[in-house]
Amino acid sequence: MLKDGQLVAFPTETVYGLGADALNPLAVKRVYEAKSRPLDHPLIIHIGLESLLDEFAIHIPRVARDLVARFWPGPLTLVLDASDKVPRIVTGGQDTVAIRFPSHPVAIDLLKEFGGGIVGPSANKFGRLSPTRAEDVARDFGPEVSLILDGGPCAVGIESTIIGFDGESPVMLRPGMIDRESISKEISENVLSAGFKLPRVPGALPSHYAPRTKLRLLGTEEVRRYLEKNAGSHELALLTFQKSFGASPNITTIIASQEPNDYAKNLYQRLRELDSCGAELIIVEAVPEMSPWDGIRDRLTRAAHLA
């Protein structure tokens, strides 16, 4: 199906991807159309062999090789200078390309069997909650996707960390569950913050990863005051660490894990549950200001943007 230019959704350790042959511009265009994704919003090429890195990228920094050795296969995407082989529709018209080697066994088997690169943006409508189960993909797309490979729930649960490069220095372009401190420790290099002249990357728009229901991100005391003031006035949905919150019958409450990996794994599924409960507003208690939570905080901030 992929070689025939069709769309195939597949599981990764982060979220489900909407797959197409990366070297087939018409197939890649179908991905953009199915997702209603802007054409200048680049896609990630997924590979199942490290040797393909040198087919799709050039001028690869030494530190990028170090990151590959330490974190691939895994939820880490590298943004590098694109080779002439990469269609411009994949890169959003840029001279750089995003590449990763996922660790999900179904994804690895698919990529090795395919023998090339597969674009795989999250298999959702653009800007909405990413899918972490096959049934989420089926609900969003139906017959628009030729096949959905069911690999069970995703183990990581939010999109990959994206690292770019300023010369030989790594730059954080999108946080994920491989956090800045872990990367710096493994490669003995400080990971720089993104500036204004770096390439566009997936999921970097101010508003993204959003449920259809309005979402507000509040600190613990802000949540407490809001509930005291509004309990009983309208239907609410609440994702919180506090077991004492949400006693009112008009509040649908989910108690979140205080362990970041578990929180991330279940985040989108929890938001989907709260999005479907009929509430007028989803309130999410802010997560800790610590490095392991950076990727989660990024997703929640974008989900609440302009709410």
C-alpha positions as CSV (number, residue, x, y, z in Angstrom):
1,M,0.0,0.0,0.0
2,L,2.8,2.4,0.9
3,K,4.6,1.7,-2.3
4,D,1.4,2.3,-4.2
5,G,1.1,5.8,-2.7
6,Q,-1.6,5.0,-0.1
7,L,-1.8,6.2,3.5
8,V,-1.0,3.7,6.3
9,A,-1.3,4.6,10.0
10,F,1.3,2.9,12.2
11,P,2.2,2.8,15.9
12,T,5.4,4.4,17.3
13,E,6.5,4.6,20.9
14,T,5.3,8.2,21.0
15,V,2.0,8.5,19.1
16,Y,0.5,6.8,16.0
17,G,1.8,8.2,12.7
18,L,0.0,8.8,9.4
19,G,2.5,7.1,7.1
20,A,3.3,7.7,3.4
21,D,6.3,7.0,1.2
22,A,8.6,10.0,1.9
23,L,10.0,9.9,-1.7
24,N,6.6,10.1,-3.3
25,P,5.4,13.7,-3.4
26,L,1.9,12.8,-4.4
27,A,1.6,10.4,-1.4
28,V,3.1,13.0,0.9
29,K,0.5,15.6,-0.4
30,R,-2.2,13.2,0.6
31,V,-0.9,13.3,4.2
32,Y,-1.2,17.1,4.2
33,E,-4.7,16.9,2.7
34,A,-6.0,14.2,5.1
35,K,-4.7,16.1,8.1
36,S,-5.7,19.6,6.8
37,R,-2.1,20.5,7.6
38,P,-0.5,23.6,6.1
39,L,2.1,22.8,3.4
40,D,4.8,24.8,5.1
41,H,4.6,22.7,8.3
42,P,7.4,20.1,7.8
43,L,7.1,16.3,8.3
44,I,9.4,13.9,10.0
45,I,10.9,11.1,8.0
46,H,11.0,7.8,9.9
47,I,13.7,5.3,9.1
48,G,14.4,1.7,10.3
49,L,18.1,1.6,9.3
50,E,20.7,4.1,10.6
51,S,22.4,3.9,7.1
52,L,19.4,5.8,5.7
53,L,20.4,8.9,7.7
54,D,23.2,9.6,5.2
55,E,20.8,9.2,2.3
56,F,18.4,11.9,3.6
57,A,20.8,14.2,5.3
58,I,24.2,15.9,4.6
59,H,26.8,17.8,6.6
60,I,25.9,15.7,9.7
61,P,27.6,17.2,12.8
62,R,29.6,14.9,15.1
63,V,27.3,15.6,18.0
64,A,24.4,14.3,15.9
65,R,26.2,11.0,15.5
66,D,26.7,10.9,19.2
67,L,22.9,11.4,19.7
68,V,22.2,8.7,17.2
69,A,24.5,6.3,19.1
70,R,22.9,7.0,22.4
71,F,19.2,7.6,21.7
72,W,18.2,5.7,18.5
73,P,16.0,3.8,18.2
74,G,13.9,6.1,20.4
75,P,11.8,9.2,20.7
76,L,14.4,11.7,19.4
77,T,14.2,13.6,16.1
78,L,17.2,15.3,14.5
79,V,16.9,18.3,12.2
80,L,19.7,18.3,9.6
81,D,20.6,19.7,6.2
82,A,18.5,17.8,3.7
83,S,20.0,15.9,0.8
84,D,18.8,16.4,-2.8
85,K,16.9,13.2,-2.4
86,V,14.3,14.7,-0.1
87,P,11.3,16.2,-1.8
88,R,10.7,19.8,-0.7
89,I,7.1,19.0,0.2
90,V,8.5,16.9,3.1
91,T,10.5,19.8,4.5
92,G,7.9,22.4,4.2
93,G,10.0,24.2,1.6
94,Q,13.1,24.4,3.9
95,D,16.6,23.2,3.3
96,T,16.5,21.0,6.5
97,V,14.9,17.7,7.1
98,A,13.6,16.1,10.3
99,I,14.5,12.4,10.8
100,R,14.0,9.8,13.5
101,F,14.3,6.1,14.1
102,P,11.4,4.9,16.3
103,S,11.7,2.1,18.8
104,H,8.2,0.5,18.5
105,P,8.7,-3.0,17.2
106,V,5.9,-2.8,14.7
107,A,7.3,0.5,13.4
108,I,10.7,-1.0,13.0
109,D,9.4,-4.1,11.2
110,L,7.4,-1.9,8.9
111,L,10.3,0.4,8.1
112,K,12.7,-2.4,7.5
113,E,10.3,-4.2,5.2
114,F,9.6,-1.0,3.3
115,G,13.3,-0.3,3.0
116,G,13.1,3.4,2.8
117,G,11.8,6.5,4.6
118,I,8.2,7.0,5.7
119,V,6.8,10.3,6.7
120,G,4.7,9.9,9.8
121,P,3.1,13.0,11.4
122,S,0.7,12.3,14.2
123,A,-2.4,10.5,12.7
124,N,-4.9,13.2,13.8
125,K,-6.5,16.2,12.2
126,F,-4.1,19.2,12.3
127,G,-3.8,20.9,15.7
128,R,-5.9,18.4,17.6
129,L,-5.0,15.7,20.2
130,S,-2.5,13.1,18.9
131,P,-3.6,9.5,18.9
132,T,-2.1,6.9,21.2
133,R,-4.4,4.0,20.2
134,A,-5.4,2.6,16.9
135,E,-9.1,3.3,17.6
136,D,-8.3,7.1,17.9
137,V,-7.0,7.0,14.4
138,A,-10.0,5.2,13.1
139,R,-12.3,7.7,14.8
140,D,-10.5,10.7,13.2
141,F,-10.0,9.4,9.7
142,G,-12.2,6.4,8.8
143,P,-11.8,5.4,5.1
144,E,-9.3,8.2,4.4
145,V,-6.6,5.8,5.7
146,S,-6.1,2.6,3.7
147,L,-4.8,0.6,6.7
148,I,-4.2,1.0,10.4
149,L,-1.6,-1.2,12.0
150,D,-2.7,-1.8,15.6
151,G,0.4,-1.9,17.9
152,G,-1.5,-1.3,21.1
153,P,-1.3,1.8,23.3
154,C,1.8,3.9,22.8
155,A,4.4,3.6,25.6
156,V,5.7,7.2,25.6
157,G,2.5,9.1,24.8
158,I,3.7,12.5,23.5
159,E,5.6,13.4,20.4
160,S,9.4,13.1,20.1
161,T,12.0,15.5,21.3
162,I,13.4,17.5,18.4
163,I,17.0,18.6,18.3
164,G,18.5,20.9,15.7
165,F,22.1,22.2,15.4
166,D,23.9,25.5,15.5
167,G,27.2,24.3,14.0
168,E,28.2,21.5,16.4
169,S,26.0,22.7,19.2
170,P,22.6,20.9,19.8
171,V,19.5,23.1,20.0
172,M,16.2,22.2,21.7
173,L,13.5,22.8,19.0
174,R,10.7,20.8,20.7
175,P,10.9,19.2,24.2
176,G,9.8,15.7,24.7
177,M,10.3,12.8,27.2
178,I,14.0,12.7,26.4
179,D,14.7,15.9,28.3
180,R,17.4,18.5,28.0
181,E,19.3,17.3,31.1
182,S,19.4,13.7,29.9
183,I,20.8,14.8,26.5
184,S,23.4,17.1,28.0
185,K,24.6,14.4,30.4
186,E,24.9,11.7,27.8
187,I,26.9,13.8,25.2
188,S,28.6,16.2,27.6
189,E,27.3,19.1,25.7
190,N,24.9,21.9,26.8
191,V,21.7,21.9,24.8
192,L,21.0,25.4,23.7
193,S,17.5,27.1,23.6
194,A,15.9,27.8,20.3
195,G,16.4,31.2,18.7
196,F,14.4,33.0,16.1
197,K,16.3,31.9,13.0
198,L,16.1,28.2,13.4
199,P,14.0,25.9,11.1
200,R,10.3,25.4,11.5
201,V,9.5,22.0,13.1
202,P,6.4,20.0,13.7
203,G,4.2,20.9,16.6
204,A,5.8,24.3,17.2
205,L,2.7,26.5,16.6
206,P,1.4,28.4,19.6
207,S,-1.9,26.5,19.5
208,H,-1.6,22.8,19.0
209,Y,-2.4,19.4,20.6
210,A,-5.8,20.8,21.6
211,P,-9.1,19.1,22.5
212,R,-12.3,20.5,21.0
213,T,-13.5,21.6,24.5
214,K,-11.9,24.8,25.7
215,L,-8.9,24.1,28.0
216,R,-7.5,26.2,30.8
217,L,-4.1,25.5,32.5
218,L,-4.0,26.7,36.1
219,G,-1.8,26.5,39.1
220,T,-2.9,24.4,42.1
221,E,-4.3,27.4,44.1
222,E,-5.9,28.9,40.9
223,V,-7.7,25.6,40.4
224,R,-8.8,25.6,44.0
225,R,-10.2,29.2,43.8
226,Y,-11.9,28.5,40.4
227,L,-13.7,25.4,41.8
228,E,-14.8,27.2,44.9
229,K,-16.2,30.0,42.9
230,N,-17.8,28.0,40.0
231,A,-18.7,24.6,41.6
232,G,-22.3,23.9,40.5
233,S,-22.5,26.7,38.0
234,H,-21.6,24.7,34.9
235,E,-20.3,21.3,33.8
236,L,-16.5,21.0,34.3
237,A,-13.8,18.5,33.5
238,L,-10.7,18.3,35.6
239,L,-7.2,16.8,35.3
240,T,-5.5,17.2,38.6
241,F,-3.0,15.8,41.0
242,Q,-5.2,16.6,44.0
243,K,-7.6,13.9,45.2
244,S,-9.5,16.5,47.3
245,F,-10.6,18.4,44.1
246,G,-13.7,17.7,42.1
247,A,-16.2,16.5,44.7
248,S,-19.1,18.4,43.0
249,P,-21.4,16.2,40.9
250,N,-21.0,18.6,37.9
251,I,-17.2,17.9,37.8
252,T,-15.8,15.0,35.8
253,T,-12.4,14.4,37.5
254,I,-9.3,12.4,36.5
255,I,-6.5,12.1,39.1
256,A,-3.2,12.3,37.3
257,S,0.0,10.4,38.0
258,Q,2.8,12.4,39.7
259,E,5.4,10.4,37.8
260,P,6.2,12.2,34.5
261,N,6.6,9.1,32.2
262,D,3.2,7.7,33.4
263,Y,1.6,11.1,33.0
264,A,2.8,11.5,29.5
265,K,1.8,8.0,28.5
266,N,-1.8,8.7,29.4
267,L,-2.1,12.4,28.7
268,Y,-3.8,12.4,25.3
269,Q,-6.1,9.5,26.3
270,R,-7.1,11.4,29.4
271,L,-7.8,14.6,27.5
272,R,-9.8,12.6,25.0
273,E,-11.9,11.2,27.8
274,L,-12.5,14.7,29.3
275,D,-13.2,16.1,25.8
276,S,-16.0,13.6,25.3
277,C,-17.8,14.0,28.7
278,G,-19.9,17.0,27.7
279,A,-18.2,19.6,29.9
280,E,-18.1,23.3,29.0
281,L,-14.5,23.6,30.1
282,I,-11.5,21.4,30.8
283,I,-9.3,22.5,33.6
284,V,-5.8,21.1,33.9
285,E,-3.6,21.6,36.9
286,A,-0.1,22.8,35.9
287,V,2.7,20.3,36.1
288,P,6.0,20.8,38.0
289,E,8.6,23.2,36.7
290,M,11.3,20.5,36.3
291,S,13.1,19.2,33.3
292,P,11.4,15.7,33.1
293,W,8.1,17.6,32.7
294,D,9.2,20.0,30.0
295,G,7.6,18.1,27.1
296,I,4.4,17.6,29.0
297,R,4.3,21.3,30.0
298,D,4.9,22.3,26.3
299,R,1.9,20.2,25.1
300,L,-0.4,21.5,27.8
301,T,0.6,25.1,27.2
302,R,-0.1,24.8,23.4
303,A,-3.4,23.0,24.1
304,A,-4.5,25.9,26.3
305,H,-3.3,28.7,23.9
306,L,-5.9,31.3,23.1
307,A,-8.4,29.4,25.3
